[in-house]
Amino acid sequence: MRTNRVLLSVLAGCALLAGPALAQEKKAGGPPQMSAEEKATMEAFAKMAAVGENHKLLEYMLGDWITVNKMWMQPGAPPMESLGTCSSKPAMGGRYILSEHKGMVMGQPFEGVATTGYDNTTGKFVATWMDNMSTGIMLTTGSYDLASKSFTYLSEMPDPMQPKVVVKVREVFKLVDKDKHMLEWYETRDGKEAKTMEVTYTRKK
């Protein structure tokens, strides 16, 4: 995927540089004809960049939200609760949703940024996450279930206390209605999955 995007940038640059030359050629005898391979390449890039129904599914995120955050430090223990905000807007022609989160976590100011989209090439929903309580960028891939109106994303992260230990993460976004959705975050440690976080998003009025 990274290679395709780099190639796309190169093609765009070449197109700009070739503009004057093509203009001269057009005056001389019309534009050059693309080969079958060039046409196939252009069609593939157009398909990769198209905004479709799967991108529109993500529009439920758009807007300004009040968040109620619950975190479980130990299974069975009462959760820590806090309030926050989230503001989400479309980016790059609706291909992505950019979300900015703010709040308090364990008495400290918290900021997080997420990008969410749908990758036409892989057929997967994709998301990234970064915040001011870490120095890594989390990448997740997911799918949508129409029956339950929910997105499920899977990823992995290192355990902060044991960096060589990989923790599997499952995120479930449940769509309640146009003004409310929920995130449930599950972690698998020592072969056991447990819910460690829940965020309820309510649209600001």
Contact map, one row per residue, 1 for C-alpha under 8 A:
1111100000000000000000000000000000000000000000000000000000000000000000000000000000000000000000000000000000000000000000000000000000000000000000000000000000000000000000000000000000000000000000000000000000000
1111110000000000000000000000000000000000000000000000000000000000000000000000000000000000000000000000000000000000000000000000000000000000000000000000000000000000000000000000000000000000000000000000000000000
1111111000000000000000000000000000000000000000000000000000000000000000000000000000000000000000000000000000000000000000000000000000000000000000000000000000000000000000000000000000000000000000000000000000000
1111111100000000000000000000000000000000000000000000000000000000000000000000000000000000000000000000000000000000000000000000000000000000000000000000000000000000000000000000000000000000000000000000000000000
1111111110000000000000000000000000000000000000000000000000000000000000000000000000000000000000000000000000000000000000000000000000000000000000000000000000000000000000000000000000000000000000000000000000000
0111111111000000000000000000000000000000000000000000000000000000000000000000000000000000000000000000000000000000000000000000000000000000000000000000000000000000000000000000000000000000000000000000000000000
0011111111100000000000000000000000000000000000000000000000000000000000000000000000000000000000000000000000000000000000000000000000000000000000000000000000000000000000000000000000000000000000000000000000000
0001111111110000000000000000000000000000000010000000000000000000000000000000000000000000000000000000000000000000000000000000000000000000000000000000000000000000000000000000000000000000000000000000000000000
0000111111111000000000000000000000000000000000000000000000000000000000000000000000000000000000000000000000000000000000000000000000000000000000000000000000000000000000000000000000000000000000000000000000000
0000011111111100000000000000000000000000000000000000000000000000000000000000000000000000000000000000000000000000000000000000000000000000000000000000000000000000000000000000000000000000000000000000000000000
0000001111111110000000000000000000000000000000000000000000000000000000000000000000000000000000000000000000000000000000000000000000000000000000000000000000000000000000000000000000000000000000000000000000000
0000000111111111000000000000000000000000000000000000000000000000000000000000000000000000000000000000000000000000000000000000000000000000000000000000000000000000000000000000000000000000000000000000000000000
0000000011111111100000000000000000000000000000000000000000000000000000000000000000000000000000000000000000000000000000000000000000000000000000000000000000000000000000000000000000000000000000000000000000000
0000000001111111110000000000000000000000000000000000000000000000000000000000000000000000000000000000000000000000000000000000000000000000000000000000000000000000000000000000000000000000000000000000000000000
0000000000111111111000000000000000000000000000000000000000000000000000000000000000000000000000000000000000000000000000000000000000000000000000000000000000000000000000000000000000000000000000000000000000000
0000000000011111111000000000000000000000000000000000000000000000000000000000000000000000000000000000000000000000000000000000000000000000000000000000000000000000000000000000000000000000000000000000000000000
0000000000001111111100000000000000000000000000000000000000000000000000000000000000000000000000000000000000000000000000000000000000000000000000000000000000000000000000000000000000000000000000000000000000000
0000000000000111111111000000000000000000000000000000000000000000000000000000000000000000000000000000000000000000000000000000000000000000000000000000000000000000000000000000000000000000000000000000000000000
0000000000000011111111100000000000000000000000000000000000000000000000000000000000000000000000000000000000000000000000000000000000000000000000000000000000000000000000000000000000000000000000000000000000000
0000000000000000111111110000000000000000000000000000000000000000000000000000000000000000000000000000000000000000000000000000000000000000000000000000000000000000000000000000000000000000000000000000000000000
0000000000000000011111111000000000000000000000000000000000000000000000000000000000000000000000000000000000000000000000000000000000000000000000000000000000000000000000000000000000000000000000000000000000000
0000000000000000011111111100001100000000000000000000000000000000000000000000000000000000000000000000000000000000000000000000000000000000000000000000000000000000000000000000000000000000000000000000000000000
0000000000000000001111111110001000000000000000000000000000000000000000000000000000000000000000000000000000000000000000000000000000000000000000000000000000000000000000000000000000000000000000000000000000000
0000000000000000000111111111000000000000000000000000000000000000000000000000000000000000000000000000000000000000000000000000000000000000000000000000000000000000000000000000000000000000000000000000000000000
0000000000000000000011111111111100000000000000000000000000000000000000000000000000000000000000000000000000000000000000000000000000000000000000000000000000000000000000000000000000000000000000000000000000000
0000000000000000000001111111111100000000000000000000000000000000000000000000000000000000000000000000000000000000000000000000000000000000000000000000000000000000000000000000000000000000000000000000000000000
0000000000000000000000111111110000000000000000000000000000000000000000000000000000000000000000000000000000000000000000000000000000000000000000000000000000000000000000000000000000000000000000000000000000000
0000000000000000000000011111110000000000000000000000000000000000000000000000000000000000000000000000000000000000000000000000000000000000000000000000000000000000000000000000000000000000000000000000000000000
0000000000000000000000001111111000000000000000000000000000000000000000000000000000000000000000000000000000000000000000000000000000000000000000000000000000000000000000000000000000000000000000000000000000000
0000000000000000000000001111111100000000000000000000000000000000000000000000000000000000000000000000000000000000000000000000000000000000000000000000000000000000000000000000000000000000000000000000000000000
0000000000000000000001101100111110000000000000000000000000000000000000000000000000000000000000000000000000000000000000000000000000000000000000000000000000000000000000000000000000000000000000000000000000000
0000000000000000000001001100011111000000000000000000000000000000000000000000000000000000000000000000000000000000000000000000000000000000000000000000000000000000000000000000000000000000000000000000000000000
0000000000000000000000000000001111100000000000000000000000000000000000000000000000000000000000000000000000000000000000000000000000000000000000000000000000000000000000000000000000000000000000000000000000000
0000000000000000000000000000000111111110000000000000000000000000000000000000000000000000000000000000000000000000000000000000000000000000000000000000000000000000000000000000000000000000000000000000000000000
0000000000000000000000000000000011111110000000000000000000000000000000000000000000000000000000000000000000000000000000000000000000000000000000000000000000000000000000000000000000000000000000000000000000000
0000000000000000000000000000000001111111000000000000000000000000000000000000000000000000000000000000000000000000000000000000000000000000000000000000000000000000000000000000000000000000000000000000000000000
0000000000000000000000000000000001111111100000000000000000000000000000000000000000000000000000000000000000000000000000000000000000000000000000000000000000000000000000000000000000000000000000000000000000000
0000000000000000000000000000000001111111110000000000000000000000000000000000000000000000000000000000000000000000000000000000000000000000000000000000000000000000000000000000000000000000000000000000000000000
0000000000000000000000000000000001111111111000000000000000000000000000000000000000000000000000000000000000000000000000000000000000000000000000000000000000000000000000000000000000000000000000000000000000000
0000000000000000000000000000000000011111111100000000000000000000000000000000000000000000000000000000000000000000000000000000000000000000000000000000000000000000000000000000000000000000000000000000000000000
0000000000000000000000000000000000001111111110000000000000000000000000000000000000000000000000000000000000000000000000000000000000000000000000000000000000000000000000000000000000000000000000000000000000000
0000000000000000000000000000000000000111111111000000000000000000000000000000000000000000000000000000000000000000000000000000000000000000000000000000000000000000000000000000000000000000000000000000000000000
0000000000000000000000000000000000000011111111100000000000000000000000000000000000000000000000000000000000000000000000000000000000000000000000000000000000000000000000000000000000000000000000000000000000000
0000000000000000000000000000000000000001111111110000000000000000000000000000000000000000000000000000000000000000000000000000000000000000000000000000000000000000000000000000000000000000000000000000000000000
0000000100000000000000000000000000000000111111111000000000000000000000000000000000000000000000000000000000000000000000000000000000000000000000000000000000000000000000000000000000000000000000000000000000000
0000000000000000000000000000000000000000011111111100000000000000000000000000000000000000000000000000000000000000000000000000000000000000000000000000000000000000000000000000000000000000000000000000000000000
0000000000000000000000000000000000000000001111111100000000000000000000000000000000000000000000000000000000000000000000010000000000000000000000000000000000000000000000000000000000000000000000000000000000000
0000000000000000000000000000000000000000000111111100000000000000000000000000000000000000000000000000000000000000000000111000000000000000000000000000000000000000000000000000000000000000000000000000000000000
0000000000000000000000000000000000000000000011111110000000000000000000000000000000000000000000100000000000000000000000010000000000000000000000000000000000000000000000000000000000000000000000000000000000000
0000000000000000000000000000000000000000000001111111000000000000000000000000000000000000000000000000000000000000000000010000000000000000000000000000000000000000000000000000000000000000000000000000000000000
0000000000000000000000000000000000000000000000001111101000000000000000000000000000000000000011100000000000000000000000000000000000000000000000000000000000000000000000000000000000000000000000000000000000000
0000000000000000000000000000000000000000000000000111111100000000000000000000000000000000000000000000000000000000000000000000000000000000000000000000000000000000000000000000000000000000000000000000000000000
0000000000000000000000000000000000000000000000000011111110000000000000000000000000000000000000000000000000000000000000000000000000000000000000000000000000000000000000000000000000000000000000000000000000000
0000000000000000000000000000000000000000000000000001111111000000000000000000000000000000000000000000000000000000000001000000000000000000000000000000000000000000000000000000000000000000000000000000000000000
0000000000000000000000000000000000000000000000000011111111100000000000000000000000000000000001110000000000000000000011000000000000000000000000000000000000000000000000000000000000000000000000000000000000000
0000000000000000000000000000000000000000000000000001111111100000000000000000000000000000000001000000000000000000000000000000000000000000000000000000000000000000000000000000000000000000000000000000000000000
0000000000000000000000000000000000000000000000000000111111110000000000000000000000000000000000000000000000000000000000000000000000000000000000000000000000000000000000000000000000000000000000000000000000000
0000000000000000000000000000000000000000000000000000011111111100000000000000000000000000000000001000000000000000000110000000000000000000000000000000000000000000000000000000000000000000000000000000000000000
0000000000000000000000000000000000000000000000000000001111111100000000000000000000000000000000001000000000000000000000000000000000000000000000000000000000000000000000000000000000000000000000000000000000000
0000000000000000000000000000000000000000000000000000000011111100000000000000000000000000000000000000000000000000000000000000000000000000000000000000000000000000000000000000001001000000000000000000000000000
0000000000000000000000000000000000000000000000000000000001111110000000000000000000000001000000001000000000000000000000000000000000000000000000000000000000000000000000000000000000000000000000000000000000000
0000000000000000000000000000000000000000000000000000000001111111000000000000000000000011110000001000000000000000000000000000000000000000000000000000000000000000000000000000000000000000000000000000000000000
0000000000000000000000000000000000000000000000000000000000001111100000000000000000000011100000000000000000000000000000000000000000000000000000000000000000000000000000000000000000000000000000000000000000100
0000000000000000000000000000000000000000000000000000000000000111110000000000000000001111000000000000000000000000000000000000000000000000000000000000000000000000000000000000000000000000000000000000000000110
0000000000000000000000000000000000000000000000000000000000000011111000000000000000001110000000000000000000000000000000000000000000000000000000000000000000000000000000000000000000000000000000000000000011110
0000000000000000000000000000000000000000000000000000000000000001111100000000000000111100000000000000000000000000000000000000000000000000000000000000000000000000000000000000000000000000000000000000000011110
0000000000000000000000000000000000000000000000000000000000000000111110000000000000111100000000000000000000000000000000000000000000000000000000000000000000000000000000000000000000000000000000000000001111000
0000000000000000000000000000000000000000000000000000000000000000011111000000000011110000000000000000000000000000000000000000000000000000000000000000000000000000000000000000000000000000000000000000001110000
0000000000000000000000000000000000000000000000000000000000000000001111100000000111110000000000000000000000000000000000000000000000000000000000000000000000000000000000000000000000000000000000000000111100000
0000000000000000000000000000000000000000000000000000000000000000000111110000001111000000000000000000000000000000000000000000000000000000000000000000000000000000000000000000000000000000000000000000111000000
0000000000000000000000000000000000000000000000000000000000000000000011111000001110000000000000000000000000000000000000000000000000000000000000000000000000000000000000000000000000000000000000000001110000000
0000000000000000000000000000000000000000000000000000000000000000000001111111111100000000000000000000000000000000000000000000000000000000000000000000000000000000000000000000000000000000000000000011100000000
0000000000000000000000000000000000000000000000000000000000000000000000111110101100000000000000000000000000000000000000000000000000000000000000000000000000000000000000000000000000000000000000000001000000000
0000000000000000000000000000000000000000000000000000000000000000000000011111100000000000000000000000000000000000000000000000000000000000000000000000000000000000000000000000000000000000000000000001000000000
0000000000000000000000000000000000000000000000000000000000000000000000011111100000000000000000000000000000000000000000000000000000000000000000000000000000000000000000000000000000000000000000000111000000000
0000000000000000000000000000000000000000000000000000000000000000000000010111110000000000000000000000000000000000000000000000000000000000000000000000000000000000000000000000000000000000000000000000000000000
0000000000000000000000000000000000000000000000000000000000000000000000011111111000000000000000000000000000000000000000000000000000000000000000000000000000000000000000000000000000000000000000000000000000000
0000000000000000000000000000000000000000000000000000000000000000000000010001111100000000000000000000000000000000000000000000000000000000000000000000000000000000000000000000000000000000000000000000000000000
0000000000000000000000000000000000000000000000000000000000000000000001111000111110000000000000000000000000000000000000000000000000000000000000000000000000000000000000000000000000000000000000000000000000000
0000000000000000000000000000000000000000000000000000000000000000000011111000011111000000000000000000000000000000000000000000000000000000000000000000000000000000000000000000000000000000000000000000000000000
0000000000000000000000000000000000000000000000000000000000000000000111100000001111100000000000000000000000000000000000000000000000000000000000000000000000000000000000000000000000000000000000000000000000000
0000000000000000000000000000000000000000000000000000000000000000000111000000000111110000000000000000001110000000000000000000000000000000000000000000000000000000000000000000000000000000000000000000000000000
0000000000000000000000000000000000000000000000000000000000000000011110000000000011111000000000000000001100000000000000000000000000000000000000000000000000000000000000000000000000000000000000000000000000000
0000000000000000000000000000000000000000000000000000000000000000011110000000000001111100000000000000111100000000000000000000000000000000000000000000000000000000000000000000000000000000000000000000000000000
0000000000000000000000000000000000000000000000000000000000000001111000000000000000111110000000000000111000000000000000000000000000000000000000000000000000000000000000000000000000000000000000000000000000000
0000000000000000000000000000000000000000000000000000000000000001111000000000000000011111000000000011110000000000000000000000000000000000000000000000000000000000000000000000000000000000000000000000000000000
0000000000000000000000000000000000000000000000000000000000000111100000000000000000001111100000000011100000000000000000000000000000000000000000000000000000000000000000000000000000000000000000000000000000000
0000000000000000000000000000000000000000000000000000000000001111000000000000000000000111110000001111000000000000000000000000000000000000000000000000000000000000000000000000000000000000000000000000000000000
0000000000000000000000000000000000000000000000000000000000000110000000000000000000000011111000001110000000000000000000000000000000000000000000000000000000000000000000000000000000000000000000000000000000000
0000000000000000000000000000000000000000000000000000000000000100000000000000000000000001111111111100000000000000000000000000000000000000000000000000000000000000000000000000000000000000000000000000000000000
0000000000000000000000000000000000000000000000000000000000000000000000000000000000000000111111111100000000000000000000000000000000000000000000000000000000000000000000000000000000000000000000000000000000000
0000000000000000000000000000000000000000000000000000000000000000000000000000000000000000011111110000000000000000000000000000000000000000000000000000000000000000000000000000000000000000000000000000000000000
0000000000000000000000000000000000000000000000000010000000000000000000000000000000000000011111110000000000000000000000000000000000000000000000000000000000000000000000000000000000000000000000000000000000000
0000000000000000000000000000000000000000000000000010001100000000000000000000000000000000011111111000000000000000000000000000000000000000000000000000000000000000000000000000000000000000000000000000000000000
0000000000000000000000000000000000000000000000001010001000000000000000000000000000000000011111111000000000000000000011000000000000000000000000000000000000000000000000000000000000000000000000000000000000000
0000000000000000000000000000000000000000000000000000001000000000000000000000000000000000011111111100000000000000001111000000000000000000000000000000000000000000000000000000000000000000000000000000000000000
0000000000000000000000000000000000000000000000000000000001101100000000000000000000000001111001111110000000000000011110000000000000000000000000000000000000000000000000000000000000000000000000000000000000000
0000000000000000000000000000000000000000000000000000000000000000000000000000000000000001111000011111000000000000111100000000000000000000000000000000000000000000000000000000000000000000000000000000000000000
0000000000000000000000000000000000000000000000000000000000000000000000000000000000000111100000001111100000000000111000000000000000000000000000000000000000000000000000000000000000000000000000000000000000000
0000000000000000000000000000000000000000000000000000000000000000000000000000000000000111000000000111110000000011110000000000000000000000000000000000000000000000000000000000000000000000000000000000000000000
0000000000000000000000000000000000000000000000000000000000000000000000000000000000011110000000000011111000000111100000000000000000000000000000000000000000000000000000000000000000000000000000000000000000000
0000000000000000000000000000000000000000000000000000000000000000000000000000000000011100000000000001111100001111000000000000000000000000000000000000000000000000000000000000000000000000000000000000000000000
0000000000000000000000000000000000000000000000000000000000000000000000000000000001111000000000000000111110001110000000000000000000000000000000000000000000000000000000000000000000000000000000000000000000000
0000000000000000000000000000000000000000000000000000000000000000000000000000000001110000000000000000011111111100000000000000000000000000000000000000000000000000000000000000000000000000000000000000000000000
0000000000000000000000000000000000000000000000000000000000000000000000000000000001000000000000000000001111111100000000000000000000000000000000000000000000000000000000000000000000000000000000000000000000000
0000000000000000000000000000000000000000000000000000000000000000000000000000000000000000000000000000000111110000000000000000000000000000000000000000000000000000000000000000000000000000000000000000000000000
0000000000000000000000000000000000000000000000000000000000000000000000000000000000000000000000000000000111111000000000000000000000000000000000000000000000000000000000000000000000000000000000000000000000000
0000000000000000000000000000000000000000000000000000000000000000000000000000000000000000000000000000000111111100000000000000000000000000000000000000000000000000000000000000000000000000000000000000000000000
0000000000000000000000000000000000000000000000000000000000000000000000000000000000000000000000000000011110111110000000000000000000000000000000000000000000000000000000000000000000000000000000000000000000000
0000000000000000000000000000000000000000000000000000000000000000000000000000000000000000000000000000111110011111000000000000000000111000000000000000000000000000000000000000000000000000000000000000000000000
0000000000000000000000000000000000000000000000000000000000000000000000000000000000000000000000000001111000001111100000000000000000110000000000000000000000000000000000000000000000000000000000000000000000000
0000000000000000000000000000000000000000000000000000000000000000000000000000000000000000000000000001110000000111110000000000000011110000000000000000000000000000000000000000000000000000000000000000000000000
0000000000000000000000000000000000000000000000000000000000000000000000000000000000000000000000000111100000000011111000000000000011100000000000000000000000000000000000000000000000000000000000000000000000000
0000000000000000000000000000000000000000000000000000000000000000000000000000000000000000000000001111000000000001111100000000001111000000000000000000000000000000000000000000000000000000000000000000000000000
0000000000000000000000000000000000000000000000000000000000000000000000000000000000000000000000011110000000000000111110000000001110000000000000000000000000000000000000000000000000000000000000000000000000000
0000000000000000000000000000000000000000000000000000000001000000000000000000000000000000000000011100000000000000011111000000111100000000000000000000000000000000000000000000000000000000000000000000000000000
0000000000000000000000000000000000000000000000000000001001000000000000000000000000000000000000111000000000000000001111100000111000000000000000000000000000000000000000000000000000000000000000000000000000000
0000000000000000000000000000000000000000000000000000011000000000000000000000000000000000000000110000000000000000000111110011110000000000000000000000000000000000000000000000000000000000000000000000000000000
0000000000000000000000000000000000000000000000010000000000000000000000000000000000000000000000000000000000000000000011111111110000000000000000000000000000000000000000000000000000000000000000000000000000000
0000000000000000000000000000000000000000000000111100000000000000000000000000000000000000000000000000000000000000000001111111000000000000000000000000000000000000000000000000000000000000000000000000000000000
0000000000000000000000000000000000000000000000010000000000000000000000000000000000000000000000000000000000000000000000111110000000000000000000000000000000000000000000000000000000000000000000000000000000000
0000000000000000000000000000000000000000000000000000000000000000000000000000000000000000000000000000000000000000000000111111000000000000000000000000000000000000000000000000000000000000000000000000000000000
0000000000000000000000000000000000000000000000000000000000000000000000000000000000000000000000000000000000000000000001111111100000000000000000000000000000000000000000000000000000000000000000000000000000000
0000000000000000000000000000000000000000000000000000000000000000000000000000000000000000000000000000000000000000000001110111110000000000000011100000000000000000000000000000000000000000000000000000000000000
0000000000000000000000000000000000000000000000000000000000000000000000000000000000000000000000000000000000000000000111100011111000000000000011110000000010000000000000000000000000000000000000000000000000000
0000000000000000000000000000000000000000000000000000000000000000000000000000000000000000000000000000000000000000000111100001111100000000001111000000000000000000000000000000000000000000000000000000000000000
0000000000000000000000000000000000000000000000000000000000000000000000000000000000000000000000000000000000000000011110000000111110000000001110000000000000000000000000000000000000000000000000000000000000000
0000000000000000000000000000000000000000000000000000000000000000000000000000000000000000000000000000000000000000011100000000011111000000111100000000000000000000000000000000000000000000000000000000000000000
0000000000000000000000000000000000000000000000000000000000000000000000000000000000000000000000000000000000000001111000000000001111100000111000000000000000000000000000000000000000000000000000000000000000000
0000000000000000000000000000000000000000000000000000000000000000000000000000000000000000000000000000000000000001110000000000000111110111110000000000000000000000000000000000000000000000000000000000000000000
0000000000000000000000000000000000000000000000000000000000000000000000000000000000000000000000000000000000000111100000000000000011111110000000000000000000000000000000000000000000000000000000000000000000000
0000000000000000000000000000000000000000000000000000000000000000000000000000000000000000000000000000000000000111000000000000000001111110000000000000000000000000000000000000000000000000000000000000000000000
0000000000000000000000000000000000000000000000000000000000000000000000000000000000000000000000000000000000000100000000000000000000111110000000000000000000000000000000000000000000000000000000000000000000000
0000000000000000000000000000000000000000000000000000000000000000000000000000000000000000000000000000000000000000000000000000000001111111000000000000000000000000000000000000000000000000000000000000000000000
0000000000000000000000000000000000000000000000000000000000000000000000000000000000000000000000000000000000000000000000000000000001111111100000000000000000000000000000000000000000000000000000000000000000000
0000000000000000000000000000000000000000000000000000000000000000000000000000000000000000000000000000000000000000000000000000000001000111110000000000000000000000000000000000000000000000000000000000000000000
0000000000000000000000000000000000000000000000000000000000000000000000000000000000000000000000000000000000000000000000000000000111000011111000000000000000000000000000000000000000000000000000000000000000000
0000000000000000000000000000000000000000000000000000000000000000000000000000000000000000000000000000000000000000000000000000000111000001111100000000000000101000000000000000000000000000000000000000000000000
0000000000000000000000000000000000000000000000000000000000000000000000000000000000000000000000000000000000000000000000000000011110000000111110000000000000100000000000000000000000000000000000000000000000000
0000000000000000000000000000000000000000000000000000000000000000000000000000000000000000000000000000000000000000000000000000011100000000011111000000000011100000000000000000000000000000000000000000000000000
0000000000000000000000000000000000000000000000000000000000000000000000000000000000000000000000000000000000000000000000000001111000000000001111100000000011100000000000000000000000000000000000000000000000000
0000000000000000000000000000000000000000000000000000000000000000000000000000000000000000000000000000000000000000000000000001110000000000000111110000001111000000000000000000000000000000000000000000000000000
0000000000000000000000000000000000000000000000000000000000000000000000000000000000000000000000000000000000000000000000000001100000000000000011111000001110000000000000000000000000000000000000000000000000000
0000000000000000000000000000000000000000000000000000000000000000000000000000000000000000000000000000000000000000000000000000100000000000000001111100111100000000000000000000000000000000000000000000000000000
0000000000000000000000000000000000000000000000000000000000000000000000000000000000000000000000000000000000000000000000000000000000000000000000111111111000000000000000000000000000000000000000000000000000000
0000000000000000000000000000000000000000000000000000000000000000000000000000000000000000000000000000000000000000000000000000000000000000000000011111110000000000000000000000000000000000000000000000000000000
0000000000000000000000000000000000000000000000000000000000000000000000000000000000000000000000000000000000000000000000000000000000000000000000001111100000000000000000000000000000000000000000000000000000000
0000000000000000000000000000000000000000000000000000000000000000000000000000000000000000000000000000000000000000000000000000000000000000000000001111110000000000000000000000010000000000000000000000000000000
0000000000000000000000000000000000000000000000000000000000000000000000000000000000000000000000000000000000000000000000000000000000000000000000011111111000000000000000000000011000000000000000000000000000000
0000000000000000000000000000000000000000000000000000000000000000000000000000000000000000000000000000000000000000000000000000000000000000000000011101111100000000000000000001111000000000000000000000000000000
0000000000000000000000000000000000000000000000000000000000000000000000000000000000000000000000000000000000000000000000000000000000000000000001111000111110000000000000000011110000000000000000000000000000000
0000000000000000000000000000000000000000000000000000000000000000000000000000000000000000000000000000000000000000000000000000000000000000000001110000011111000000000000000111100000000000000000000000000000000
0000000000000000000000000000000000000000000000000000000000000000000000000000000000000000000000000000000000000000000000000000100000000000000111100000001111100000000000000111000000000000000000000000000000000
0000000000000000000000000000000000000000000000000000000000000000000000000000000000000000000000000000000000000000000000000000000000000000000111000000000111110000000000011110000000000000000000000000000000000
0000000000000000000000000000000000000000000000000000000000000000000000000000000000000000000000000000000000000000000000000000000000000000011110000000000011111000000000011100000000000000000000000000000000000
0000000000000000000000000000000000000000000000000000000000000000000000000000000000000000000000000000000000000000000000000000000000000000000000000000000001111100000001111000000000000000000000000000000000000
0000000000000000000000000000000000000000000000000000000000000000000000000000000000000000000000000000000000000000000000000000000000000000010000000000000000111110000001111000000000000000000000000000000000000
0000000000000000000000000000000000000000000000000000000000000000000000000000000000000000000000000000000000000000000000000000000000000000000000000000000000011111011111100000000000000000000000000000000000000
0000000000000000000000000000000000000000000000000000000000000000000000000000000000000000000000000000000000000000000000000000000000000000000000000000000000001111111111100000000000000000000000000000000000000
0000000000000000000000000000000000000000000000000000000000000000000000000000000000000000000000000000000000000000000000000000000000000000000000000000000000000111111000000000000000000000000000000000000000000
0000000000000000000000000000000000000000000000000000000000000000000000000000000000000000000000000000000000000000000000000000000000000000000000000000000000000011111000000000000000000000000000000000000000000
0000000000000000000000000000000000000000000000000000000000000000000000000000000000000000000000000000000000000000000000000000000000000000000000000000000000000111111110000000000000000000000000000000000000000
0000000000000000000000000000000000000000000000000000000000000000000000000000000000000000000000000000000000000000000000000000000000000000000000000000000000000111111111000000000000000000000000000000000000000
0000000000000000000000000000000000000000000000000000000000000000000000000000000000000000000000000000000000000000000000000000000000000000000000000000000000000110011111000000000000000000000000000000000000000
0000000000000000000000000000000000000000000000000000000000000000000000000000000000000000000000000000000000000000000000000000000000000000000000000000000000000110011111100000000000000000000000000000000000000
0000000000000000000000000000000000000000000000000000000000000000000000000000000000000000000000000000000000000000000000000000000000000000000000000000000000011110001111110000000000000000000000000000000000000
0000000000000000000000000000000000000000000000000000000000000000000000000000000000000000000000000000000000000000000000000000000000000000000000000000000000011110000011111000000000000000001110000000000000000
0000000000000000000000000000000000000000000000000000000000000000000000000000000000000000000000000000000000000000000000000000000000000000000000000000000001111000000001111100000000000000001110000000000000000
0000000000000000000000000000000000000000000000000000000000000000000000000000000000000000000000000000000000000000000000000000000000000000000000000000000001111000000000111110000000000000111100000000000000000
0000000000000000000000000000000000000000000000000000000000000000000000000000000000000000000000000000000000000000000000000000000000000000000000000000000111100000000000011111000000000000111000000000000000000
0000000000000000000000000000000000000000000000000000000000000000000000000000000000000000000000000000000000000000000000000000000000000000000000000000001111000000000000001111100000000011110000000000000000000
0000000000000000000000000000000000000000000000000000000000000000000000000000000000000000000000000000000000000000000000000000000000000000000000000000011110000000000000000111110000000111100000000000000000000
0000000000000000000000000000000000000000000000000000000000000000000000000000000000000000000000000000000000000000000000000000000000000000000000000000011100000000000000000011111000001111000000000000000000000
0000000000000000000000000000000000000000000000000000000000000000000000000000000000000000000000000000000000000000000000000000000000000000000000000001111000000000000000000001111100001110000000000000000000000
0000000000000000000000000000000000000000000000000000000000010000000000000000000000000000000000000000000000000000000000000000000000000000000000000000110000000000000000000000111111011100000000000000000000000
0000000000000000000000000000000000000000000000000000000000000000000000000000000000000000000000000000000000000000000000000000000000000000000000000000000000000000000000000000011111111100000000000000000000000
0000000000000000000000000000000000000000000000000000000000000000000000000000000000000000000000000000000000000000000000000000000000000000000000000000000000000000000000000000001111111000000000000000000000000
0000000000000000000000000000000000000000000000000000000000010000000000000000000000000000000000000000000000000000000000000000000000000000000000000000000000000000000000000000001111111000000000000000000000000
0000000000000000000000000000000000000000000000000000000000000000000000000000000000000000000000000000000000000000000000000000000000000000000000000000000000000000000000000000000111111000000000000000000011100
0000000000000000000000000000000000000000000000000000000000000000000000000000000000000000000000000000000000000000000000000000000000000000000000000000000000000000000000000000001111111100000000000000000111100
0000000000000000000000000000000000000000000000000000000000000000000000000000000000000000000000000000000000000000000000000000000000000000000000000000000000000000000000000000111111111110000000000000000111000
0000000000000000000000000000000000000000000000000000000000000000000000000000000000000000000000000000000000000000000000000000000000000000000000000000000000000000000000000001111100011111000000000000011110000
0000000000000000000000000000000000000000000000000000000000000000000000000000000000000000000000000000000000000000000000000000000000000000000000000000000000000000000000000011110000001111100000000000111100000
0000000000000000000000000000000000000000000000000000000000000000000000000000000000000000000000000000000000000000000000000000000000000000000000000000000000000000000000000011100000000111110000000010111000000
0000000000000000000000000000000000000000000000000000000000000000000000000000000000000000000000000000000000000000000000000000000000000000000000000000000000000000000000001111000000000011111000000011110000000
0000000000000000000000000000000000000000000000000000000000000000000000000000000000000000000000000000000000000000000000000000000000000000000000000000000000000000000000001110000000000001111100001111100000000
0000000000000000000000000000000000000000000000000000000000000000000000000000000000000000000000000000000000000000000000000000000000000000000000000000000000000000000000111100000000000000111110001111000000000
0000000000000000000000000000000000000000000000000000000000000000000000000000000000000000000000000000000000000000000000000000000000000000000000000000000000000000000000111000000000000000011111111100000000000
0000000000000000000000000000000000000000000000000000000000000000000000000000000000000000000000000000000000000000000000000000000000000000000000000000000000000000000000110000000000000000001111111000000000000
0000000000000000000000000000000000000000000000000000000000000000000000000000000000000000000000000000000000000000000000000000000000000000000000000000000000000000000000000000000000000000000111110000000000000
0000000000000000000000000000000000000000000000000000000000000000000000000000000000000000000000000000000000000000000000000000000000000000000000000000000000000000000000000000000000000000000111111000000000000
0000000000000000000000000000000000000000000000000000000000000000000000000000000000000000000000000000000000000000000000000000000000000000000000000000000000000000000000000000000000000000000111111100000000000
0000000000000000000000000000000000000000000000000000000000000000000000000000000000000000000000000000000000000000000000000000000000000000000000000000000000000000000000000000000000000000011110111110000000000
0000000000000000000000000000000000000000000000000000000000000000000000000010000000000000000000000000000000000000000000000000000000000000000000000000000000000000000000000000000000000000011100011111000000000
0000000000000000000000000000000000000000000000000000000000000000000000010010000000000000000000000000000000000000000000000000000000000000000000000000000000000000000000000000000000000001111000001111110000000
0000000000000000000000000000000000000000000000000000000000000000000000111110000000000000000000000000000000000000000000000000000000000000000000000000000000000000000000000000000000000000111000000111110000000
0000000000000000000000000000000000000000000000000000000000000000000011110000000000000000000000000000000000000000000000000000000000000000000000000000000000000000000000000000000000000011110000000011111000000
0000000000000000000000000000000000000000000000000000000000000000000011100000000000000000000000000000000000000000000000000000000000000000000000000000000000000000000000000000000000000111100000000011111100000
0000000000000000000000000000000000000000000000000000000000000000001111000000000000000000000000000000000000000000000000000000000000000000000000000000000000000000000000000000000000000111000000000000111110000
0000000000000000000000000000000000000000000000000000000000000000001110000000000000000000000000000000000000000000000000000000000000000000000000000000000000000000000000000000000000011110000000000000011111000
0000000000000000000000000000000000000000000000000000000000000000111100000000000000000000000000000000000000000000000000000000000000000000000000000000000000000000000000000000000000111100000000000000001111100
0000000000000000000000000000000000000000000000000000000000000000111000000000000000000000000000000000000000000000000000000000000000000000000000000000000000000000000000000000000000111000000000000000000111110
0000000000000000000000000000000000000000000000000000000000000011110000000000000000000000000000000000000000000000000000000000000000000000000000000000000000000000000000000000000000110000000000000000000011111
0000000000000000000000000000000000000000000000000000000000000001110000000000000000000000000000000000000000000000000000000000000000000000000000000000000000000000000000000000000000000000000000000000000001111
0000000000000000000000000000000000000000000000000000000000000000000000000000000000000000000000000000000000000000000000000000000000000000000000000000000000000000000000000000000000000000000000000000000000111
